[in-house]
Amino acid sequence: MRFVTVAAGSDRWPLVAGLDELLAMEPGDAVSHAGGLFMRGFLALLQVDPVLARPLLERAAQAQREAGRPGPLVNALAMASIAAQMMGDRPSARRLRDEAEDVAAGLEDVEVRIAVLQAWAFDGFLGGDLAAVTSASSEGARLSRESGDLYALDTWLMNLGIAALIAGRPDEAKPLFAEALPIARLIDDRVSQFHLLDATACLAVGSGQARLAAQLLGAGATVGAGAGARVMPFLAPLVDQAQSSAIATLGRSRFDAAFLAGSRLDRDAAVRLALGGSSEATGDAPKPADTGLLSRREGEVARLIAEGLTNKEIGGRLFISEHTVDSHVRAIMNKLGFDSRARIAAWMASNE
């Protein structure tokens, strides 16, 4: 299963818009049209939109059957199988996968074998058969290493890591994600980066690093929005649990501050953070070294803002009037160039 380079910045990728325009025209060359159907369906699959993906992929498969092109037929059938799995139509998914496997059996082609294995892996994920996921993904990783296919290797490492995470084996998942992340960054696979950042956030919560988890979830949200991607259904429960756990540990205000700080990271910084390095949010916010801008009292007020306290609660904690707290808040915003309490909280989270 090959991944394409995705341009960030819009839920509607330029490639998608171009394909939609092309497919809306009268079909010219049948083979080229079949390729366009496949690519558009594949991109919809990456965006976790099986309702759109499945008919496009099945039409692509039919066109490749009629053209007598077995390799592209296998790819279309395998991806259509995954789309059917996502829609909960397991009988159709298995029928499509079995046909793909039958056609692939007569071919000496690593890429088509990888496509069939990916269909098997998704069947395992969505059917709760982690042994099938591990078996298919291990074989896929072996083939990808031998052929030097980084696009596919990135996927297999992620599959293996997520399977280990679901099975409750975080120590096994961590090195797999650590190997996959630099590959995803190298080939600019932003959909994979999105899933890997979320998966690494799950690891962070499990190891007691709630703030790191919140930052990674924020970074993942930004990357995912730019790629027009959504969380895979088998990963979504773990991500939801990680977010709930981080909020319970940090409190809503601190979680929001850390999430915001993570969402402002560029992709390089987000990957470094996920791999255990240090990062800081991009933008025009004062850096941690600028803490001397605030007086001691202003620093205390900013810290309590980050804890989610209201002005009245801050006044009670510091034994000062609510009016005085309001004056300090306005002074903090003026000094730091901020326009909201959330930005103060995010800045304090970065300092800490």
C-alpha positions in Angstrom: 0.0 0.0 0.0 1.8 3.1 -1.2 1.4 6.5 0.3 1.5 9.8 -1.6 3.0 13.1 -0.6 0.3 15.2 0.9 0.3 19.0 0.8 -0.8 20.5 4.1 -2.9 23.5 4.7 -6.3 22.4 3.4 -8.7 19.6 4.0 -9.0 19.5 0.2 -5.6 18.6 -1.2 -4.7 20.1 -4.6 -4.3 16.6 -6.0 -7.8 15.7 -4.9 -9.3 18.8 -6.6 -7.4 18.0 -9.8 -8.6 14.4 -9.8 -12.2 15.4 -9.1 -12.1 17.7 -12.1 -10.5 15.0 -14.3 -13.0 12.3 -13.3 -15.9 14.6 -13.9 -14.9 14.8 -17.6 -15.8 12.2 -20.2 -13.5 9.2 -19.9 -10.8 9.3 -22.6 -8.1 6.6 -22.3 -9.7 3.8 -20.3 -6.5 2.8 -18.5 -5.7 6.4 -17.5 -9.3 6.8 -16.2 -9.0 3.6 -14.2 -5.8 5.0 -12.7 -7.6 8.2 -11.8 -10.4 6.3 -10.1 -8.0 4.3 -8.1 -5.9 7.3 -6.9 -9.0 9.3 -6.0 -10.4 6.3 -4.0 -7.1 5.7 -2.4 -6.9 9.3 -1.2 -10.4 9.0 0.2 -9.3 5.9 2.0 -6.4 7.8 3.6 -8.9 10.4 4.8 -10.9 7.6 6.4 -13.9 8.2 4.0 -14.8 4.6 3.0 -18.2 5.7 1.7 -16.6 7.7 -1.0 -13.6 5.4 -1.5 -15.3 2.1 -2.0 -17.3 2.7 -5.2 -14.4 4.5 -6.8 -12.1 1.6 -6.0 -14.6 -1.0 -7.2 -15.0 0.9 -10.5 -11.3 1.0 -10.8 -11.1 -2.8 -10.3 -13.7 -3.4 -12.9 -11.9 -1.2 -15.4 -8.6 -3.1 -14.7 -10.4 -6.4 -15.2 -11.7 -5.3 -18.5 -8.2 -4.0 -19.5 -6.6 -7.3 -18.5 -4.1 -5.6 -16.1 -3.6 -7.9 -13.1 -1.2 -5.8 -11.1 -3.4 -2.7 -10.9 -6.4 -5.0 -10.4 -4.9 -6.4 -7.3 -4.2 -3.0 -5.9 -7.7 -1.8 -6.5 -9.3 -5.0 -5.1 -7.1 -4.8 -1.9 -8.0 -1.2 -1.3 -11.7 -1.8 -2.0 -11.5 -4.6 0.6 -10.2 -2.2 3.2 -13.0 0.3 2.4 -15.6 -2.4 2.8 -14.0 -3.4 6.1 -14.2 0.2 7.3 -17.9 0.2 6.4 -18.5 -3.0 8.4 -19.2 -5.1 5.3 -17.0 -8.0 6.2 -18.3 -10.6 3.6 -17.7 -8.2 0.7 -14.3 -7.2 2.2 -13.2 -10.9 2.3 -14.6 -11.6 -1.2 -12.6 -8.6 -2.6 -9.5 -9.6 -0.7 -9.7 -13.3 -1.8 -10.0 -12.2 -5.4 -7.0 -9.9 -5.0 -5.0 -12.8 -3.4 -6.0 -15.2 -6.2 -4.8 -12.7 -8.9 -1.6 -11.9 -7.0 -0.7 -15.6 -6.7 0.2 -15.6 -10.4 2.4 -12.6 -10.3 6.0 -12.0 -9.2 5.4 -8.5 -7.9 6.3 -7.3 -4.4 4.0 -4.3 -4.6 0.9 -6.4 -5.3 1.8 -8.8 -2.5 2.2 -5.9 -0.1 -1.3 -4.6 -1.1 -2.8 -8.0 -0.3 -1.0 -8.1 3.1 -2.4 -4.7 3.9 -5.9 -5.9 3.3 -5.2 -8.8 5.7 -3.8 -6.4 8.3 -6.9 -4.2 8.2 -9.1 -7.2 8.4 -7.2 -8.2 11.5 -7.5 -4.7 13.0 -11.2 -4.2 12.4 -12.0 -7.8 13.3 -10.0 -7.8 16.5 -7.4 -10.4 15.3 -4.1 -8.9 16.4 -2.2 -12.0 15.5 -3.3 -11.6 11.9 -2.2 -8.0 12.0 1.2 -8.9 13.4 1.7 -11.7 10.9 0.7 -9.7 7.8 2.7 -6.6 9.0 5.8 -8.6 9.8 5.9 -10.1 6.4 5.1 -6.7 4.8 8.0 -5.1 6.7 10.3 -7.9 5.5 9.3 -7.4 1.9 9.6 -3.6 2.2 13.0 -3.7 3.7 14.2 -6.1 1.0 12.8 -3.9 -1.8 13.8 -0.6 -0.2 10.2 0.6 -0.2 10.1 3.3 2.6 6.5 4.2 1.9 5.3 0.7 2.7 7.8 0.1 5.5 6.5 3.2 7.3 3.0 1.7 7.2 4.1 -1.7 8.4 6.1 -0.4 11.3 3.1 1.8 12.3 0.7 -1.3 12.1 3.0 -3.4 14.3 3.3 -0.6 16.8 -0.4 0.1 17.0 -1.1 -3.7 17.3 1.4 -3.8 20.2 -0.2 -0.8 21.8 -3.7 -2.3 21.6 -2.4 -5.5 23.1 -1.0 -3.6 26.0 2.7 -4.0 25.1 4.0 -0.4 25.1 7.6 -1.4 25.4 7.3 -3.3 22.1 5.4 -0.4 20.4 7.9 2.4 21.4 10.9 1.3 19.2 8.5 0.6 16.2 7.1 4.2 16.4 10.6 5.5 16.9 11.7 3.9 13.6 8.6 4.9 11.7 8.5 8.6 12.6 11.8 9.6 11.0 10.7 7.7 7.8 7.4 9.4 7.7 9.1 12.7 8.1 11.7 11.9 5.4 9.1 10.9 2.8 6.7 13.7 3.9 3.9 11.2 4.7 1.8 13.5 6.7 -1.1 11.1 7.2 1.3 8.6 8.8 2.9 11.4 10.9 -0.6 12.3 12.2 -1.4 8.7 13.3 2.1 8.2 14.8 1.9 11.4 16.8 -1.4 10.3 18.3 -0.1 6.8 19.0 3.0 8.2 20.7 0.7 10.4 22.8 -0.9 7.1 24.0 2.5 5.8 25.0 3.3 9.1 26.9 0.1 8.9 29.0 0.9 5.3 29.9 4.4 6.3 31.1 3.0 9.1 33.3 3.9 12.0 30.9 0.5 13.6 30.7 1.7 17.0 29.5 3.8 15.5 26.8 0.8 13.5 25.7 -1.3 16.6 25.5 1.3 18.4 23.4 1.6 15.4 21.0 -2.2 15.3 20.6 -2.2 19.0 19.8 0.6 18.5 17.3 -1.2 15.5 15.7 -4.4 17.5 15.4 -2.7 20.2 13.4 -0.9 17.7 11.1 -4.1 15.7 10.7 -6.2 18.8 9.8 -3.6 19.8 7.3 -3.7 16.4 5.6 -7.5 16.2 5.8 -7.1 12.9 7.8 -9.1 11.4 10.6 -8.1 8.9 13.3 -8.4 5.2 12.2 -11.3 3.5 13.9 -9.1 0.9 15.6 -6.8 3.7 17.0 -9.6 6.1 18.0 -10.5 4.4 21.4 -6.9 4.6 22.5 -6.6 8.2 21.5 -9.8 9.1 23.3 -8.6 7.3 26.4 -5.2 9.0 26.3 -7.0 12.4 26.1 -9.3 11.6 29.0 -6.4 10.4 31.1 -4.3 13.5 30.3 -7.2 15.8 31.2 -7.8 13.9 34.5 -4.1 14.3 35.4 -3.5 17.8 34.3 -6.9 19.4 34.7 -8.8 20.9 31.8 -6.9 24.2 31.7 -3.4 22.8 31.8 -4.4 20.2 29.2 -5.7 22.9 26.9 -2.6 24.9 27.4 -0.3 22.0 26.5 -2.5 21.0 23.6 -2.4 24.5 22.3 1.4 24.6 22.6 1.7 21.3 20.7 -0.7 22.5 18.0 1.7 25.4 17.3 4.7 23.1 16.6 5.8 22.7 13.0 6.2 19.1 11.8 9.9 18.8 12.4 9.5 20.0 16.0 6.6 17.7 16.6 8.6 14.7 15.4 11.5 15.7 17.6 9.2 16.0 20.6 7.7 12.5 19.9 11.2 11.0 19.7 12.1 12.4 23.1 13.8 15.7 22.0 12.9 19.2 23.1 10.8 21.5 21.1 9.1 24.8 21.3 6.0 26.2 19.7 6.4 28.3 16.6 5.0 31.8 16.3 5.6 35.1 17.9 5.0 34.1 21.5 7.8 35.1 24.0 10.1 32.1 24.6 10.7 30.6 28.1 13.9 32.7 28.4 11.6 35.8 28.5 10.1 35.0 31.9 11.9 38.0 33.3 9.4 40.2 31.6 7.0 39.5 34.4 7.1 40.7 38.0 7.0 38.2 40.8 3.3 38.8 41.4 2.5 38.7 37.7 4.3 35.4 37.5 2.2 34.0 40.3 -1.0 35.2 38.6 0.1 33.7 35.3 0.8 30.4 37.0 -2.6 30.3 38.5 -4.2 31.2 35.2 -2.4 28.1 33.8 -4.0 26.1 36.5 -7.4 27.2 35.3 -8.4 29.5 38.2 -10.7 32.4 37.7 -9.8 36.0 38.7 -11.9 35.6 41.9 -10.2 32.3 42.7 -6.8 33.8 42.1 -7.6 36.7 44.4 -8.6 34.3 47.1 -5.4 32.3 46.7 -3.1 35.4 46.7 -5.1 37.4 49.2 -5.7 40.3 46.8 -8.8 41.8 45.3 -10.4 40.6 42.1 -9.9 44.1 40.7 -6.1 43.8 41.4 -6.0 40.4 39.7 -7.7 41.9 36.7 -5.1 44.6 36.5 -2.3 42.0 36.7 -3.9 39.9 33.9 -4.1 43.0 31.6 -0.5 43.8 32.4 0.7 40.3 31.6 -1.2 40.4 28.3 0.4 43.8 27.4 3.9 42.7 28.3 3.7 39.4 26.4 1.6 40.7 23.5 -1.2 38.1 24.2 -4.9 38.5 23.6 -6.3 35.7 25.7 -5.9 33.8 29.0 -5.4 30.6 26.9 -2.2 32.0 25.4 -0.9 32.9 28.8 -1.6 29.4 30.0 0.2 27.9 26.9 3.2 30.1 27.5 3.4 29.1 31.2 3.1 25.4 30.1 6.1 25.9 27.8 8.1 27.6 30.6 7.4 24.7 33.0 
